[in-house]
Amino acid sequence: MSATETTAAPAANGSKTSRVGKRPIDLPKGVTANVHAKAVDVKGPKGSLSRAIVDRVAIQLDAGKLVVTSTAPGRDGSRLQGLMRALVASMVKGVADGYEKILELKGTGYRVELKGATLHFALGFSHPIAFVLPDGIKATIPGDSKGTVLVLNGADKEAIGQAAAKIRGFRPPEPYGGKGVRYRGERVREKAGKAGKGGKK
């Protein structure tokens, strides 16, 4: 092993610890956590989330911080510890601050309307597309966007990502002209249109 390569020190039970996974997760003001034998629950200003704890991983609440450990042997211990720590940290951030995804509709006549808990999209098809918002996700359409910008908010990062991906999938950006639904800031690689062949002189 070269001088620049390092490995996490093995724990007493033979498992390895994750450099990121061993960092305690601070609970911000207004966020509470409850750890069961099989799950961890977090609650905050933006909502409540619960997740099952994977096998051979333990979570402890200590002085306002969540500590993740793993008893899995070898590299599995590091992987499981790091994975669980990342998932729980995402939950804590979600209930404290929430997550946001912004989608933009590009194209003549492309619009979205919110009616109750259902989004109605006009995306150039013969019929509008209806999308029922999943539980825990809120949608807003800025008034100055004239229905071309959709903002999704929620505590669950995975649910927000899945909903946004589903909506984008209704009409992904086209490579010619870029029409469709895209994430704000997304770079769409556009192709040049077919150029007409000039006649020989």
ZIFENNOR-V575598 format. One record per backbone hydrogen bond with DSSP energy under -1.0 kcal/mol. CO is the residue of the C=O (numbers start at 0). NH is the residue of the N-H. E is the energy in kcal/mol with one decimal. If there is no record, write none. Layout:
# ZIFENNOR-V575598
co=<CO/CO>
nh=<NH/NH>
e=<E/E>
This chain:
# ZIFENNOR-V575598
co=<1/10/13/14/17/19/24/27/31/33/37/38/39/40/41/42/43/46/48/50/53/55/57/59/63/64/65/66/68/73/74/75/76/77/78/79/80/81/82/83/84/85/86/87/88/89/90/91/92/92/94/98/100/101/102/103/105/106/110/112/114/116/117/118/119/120/121/128/130/133/137/139/141/142/144/146/147/149/150/151/152/153/155/156/157/158/159/160/161/162/163/164/166/170/174/178/179/181/182>
nh=<4/13/73/10/21/22/65/30/42/40/52/35/50/33/48/31/46/43/41/39/56/70/68/66/26/61/24/59/57/15/78/79/80/81/82/83/84/85/86/87/88/89/90/91/92/93/94/95/96/97/45/153/151/183/149/181/179/109/121/119/117/132/114/130/112/128/110/120/118/136/152/150/144/145/147/111/104/102/139/100/137/98/159/160/161/162/163/164/165/166/167/168/169/180/190/173/105/103/185>
e=<-1.1/-1.8/-1.1/-4.6/-2.0/-1.6/-2.3/-2.1/-2.5/-2.8/-2.8/-3.4/-2.0/-2.6/-2.6/-2.6/-1.3/-2.5/-2.7/-2.3/-1.1/-2.0/-2.7/-2.9/-1.7/-3.4/-2.8/-2.4/-2.7/-1.7/-2.3/-2.8/-2.1/-2.4/-2.6/-2.5/-2.3/-2.1/-2.2/-2.5/-2.4/-1.9/-1.7/-2.5/-2.3/-2.0/-2.4/-1.4/-3.1/-1.4/-2.9/-1.7/-3.1/-2.8/-2.7/-2.4/-2.9/-1.9/-2.9/-3.0/-1.7/-2.8/-3.0/-2.7/-2.2/-2.4/-1.7/-3.2/-3.3/-1.7/-2.7/-2.9/-1.5/-1.0/-1.0/-1.2/-3.0/-3.1/-2.3/-2.2/-2.9/-3.3/-2.3/-2.3/-2.5/-2.4/-2.5/-2.2/-2.2/-2.3/-2.6/-1.9/-1.4/-3.4/-3.1/-2.5/-3.0/-3.1/-2.2>
